[in-house]
Amino acid sequence: MAVPQSKDELLAAMRASYASLGKALARVPRERFFEATLDGHAKHGKMSVANLLAYLIGWNGLVLKWHRREAAGLAVDFPETGYRWNQLGSLAQKFYRDCEPIRDPDALLALLDERYQALTRLVEGFSDAQLYGSGWHGEWTRGRMIQFNSASPYRNARGRIASWLRQIEGQSPDGESVHHQSRGENA
């Protein structure tokens, strides 16, 4: 998908990637939601689908926080108060901890949807010029910063989940590989 250059393109990218993510999430067995068997954000790390949702919830929440602070005339700490851009791994861990008390997959999904809906309303409230007319954080426009933390990670998460689903669908409930006989083979 091309990088959005307008409000309409950004909203379309957000809607398409979120809908695609939703379809993948609907296929996740609820009993496996909290298993740390999904490839993580750190090299060779593992996380759960719940952690991945916490990551998305966290970044969506930061975008909303940035805009609340800006609207109140307050300084915006990018990416987050107490974190620098070179500490994103630690920030991801914070997001996981923030959502750790939520042990119901449907509650996590509802929180993600709430953040997505709020981001959509936020974007709808801006003009093309406000979103893409000039740099907002350094060289990055407001629209690009929103896209970096919504449509792009939604698409990435959908890919991670789809890959993981292909892996687990080839396993028995105890995690062992299930080998299917091809047609025409004798038993």
C-alpha positions in Angstrom: 0.0 0.0 0.0 1.3 3.5 -0.9 2.2 5.9 1.8 -0.9 8.1 2.4 -0.5 11.7 1.2 -4.0 13.1 2.2 -6.6 12.8 4.9 -8.7 10.5 2.8 -5.8 8.2 2.0 -4.8 8.1 5.6 -8.3 7.2 6.7 -8.6 4.6 4.0 -5.2 3.0 5.0 -6.2 3.0 8.6 -9.6 1.4 7.9 -8.2 -1.2 5.5 -5.4 -2.3 7.7 -7.5 -2.3 10.9 -10.2 -4.4 9.1 -7.6 -6.9 7.9 -6.1 -7.1 11.4 -9.6 -7.7 12.8 -10.1 -10.7 10.4 -6.8 -12.2 11.5 -7.6 -11.6 15.2 -11.0 -13.3 14.8 -9.1 -16.5 13.8 -7.0 -16.6 17.0 -8.1 -19.3 19.4 -9.0 -17.6 22.6 -7.2 -20.3 24.6 -3.9 -19.3 22.9 -4.3 -15.5 23.2 -1.8 -15.3 26.1 0.8 -17.9 25.0 4.2 -16.3 24.3 4.7 -18.2 21.0 4.4 -15.4 18.5 7.6 -13.9 17.1 8.4 -10.8 19.2 9.5 -7.3 18.5 13.0 -8.1 19.8 15.3 -10.5 17.8 14.7 -14.1 18.9 12.0 -12.9 21.4 8.6 -14.3 21.8 5.4 -12.6 22.8 1.7 -13.4 22.9 -1.1 -12.0 20.8 -2.1 -10.1 24.0 1.3 -8.5 24.0 0.9 -7.5 20.4 -2.4 -5.9 21.1 -0.9 -4.1 24.1 1.8 -2.7 21.7 -0.9 -1.4 19.4 -3.0 -0.1 22.2 0.1 1.6 23.7 1.1 3.4 20.4 -2.4 4.4 19.6 -2.7 5.8 23.1 0.5 7.8 22.7 -0.7 9.4 19.5 -3.9 10.5 21.3 -1.8 11.7 24.3 0.5 13.8 22.0 -2.6 15.5 20.5 -4.3 16.1 23.9 -1.1 17.7 25.2 -0.7 19.8 22.1 -4.4 21.0 22.3 -3.8 21.9 26.0 -0.7 24.0 25.0 1.6 21.6 26.8 5.0 20.3 25.5 4.8 16.9 23.8 7.4 14.3 24.9 8.2 12.2 21.9 7.9 9.3 22.0 6.8 9.2 25.7 7.7 10.9 28.9 10.9 9.2 30.2 11.6 7.4 26.9 13.8 8.3 24.0 13.5 7.1 20.4 16.4 4.7 21.0 14.5 3.0 23.9 11.5 1.7 22.0 12.1 -1.9 23.2 11.7 -0.7 26.8 8.6 1.3 25.8 7.1 -1.9 24.2 7.8 -3.7 27.6 5.9 -0.8 29.3 3.0 -1.3 27.0 2.9 -5.0 27.8 3.0 -4.3 31.6 0.2 -1.7 31.2 -2.2 -4.2 29.7 -1.0 -7.3 31.7 -3.9 -7.0 34.2 -6.4 -7.5 31.3 -6.8 -11.2 31.1 -9.9 -11.2 28.8 -9.2 -11.3 25.1 -12.5 -9.5 24.4 -11.5 -6.7 26.8 -8.2 -6.2 25.0 -9.9 -6.2 21.6 -12.5 -3.7 22.9 -9.7 -1.4 24.2 -7.9 -1.6 20.8 -11.1 -0.7 19.0 -11.8 2.2 21.4 -8.3 3.6 20.6 -8.7 3.0 16.8 -12.1 4.8 16.9 -10.6 7.7 18.8 -7.7 7.9 16.2 -10.2 7.9 13.4 -12.1 10.8 14.9 -8.8 12.6 15.5 -7.9 12.3 11.8 -11.3 13.3 10.7 -11.0 16.5 12.7 -7.9 17.7 10.7 -7.7 19.1 7.2 -5.2 17.9 4.5 -3.1 20.9 5.2 -3.0 20.2 9.0 -2.1 16.6 8.4 0.4 16.9 5.5 1.1 20.6 4.9 4.3 20.8 7.0 6.5 19.0 9.5 4.9 18.4 12.9 7.7 16.4 14.6 10.9 17.2 12.9 10.6 16.3 9.3 7.5 14.1 9.8 4.1 15.5 9.1 1.2 14.9 11.5 -0.4 12.5 9.1 2.8 10.5 8.7 3.3 10.3 12.5 -0.3 9.0 12.9 0.2 6.5 10.0 3.5 5.3 11.6 1.5 4.4 14.8 -1.8 3.1 13.3 -2.1 1.8 9.8 1.5 0.6 9.5 1.6 -1.4 12.8 -1.9 -2.7 12.1 -0.6 -4.2 8.8 2.5 -5.5 10.5 0.5 -7.1 13.3 -1.8 -8.8 10.8 1.2 -10.3 9.0 2.7 -11.5 12.3 -0.6 -13.1 13.3 -1.2 -14.7 9.9 2.2 -16.2 10.0 1.7 -17.5 13.5 -1.7 -18.9 12.6 -0.1 -20.9 9.8 2.4 -22.3 12.3 -0.1 -23.3 15.0 -2.6 -24.7 12.5 0.0 -27.3 11.6 0.3 -28.4 15.3 -1.7 -30.6 17.6 -2.9 -29.0 20.9 0.2 -30.2 22.6 2.4 -28.3 20.2 3.6 -31.3 18.2 3.8 -31.0 14.4 0.9 -32.7 12.6 1.9 -34.3 9.3 -0.9 -34.7 6.9 -0.7 -37.5 4.3 -0.9 -36.2 0.8 -3.5 -37.6 -1.5 -2.6 -40.8 -3.2 -0.3 -42.0 -0.4 -0.9 -45.3 1.2 -1.4 -45.4 4.9 
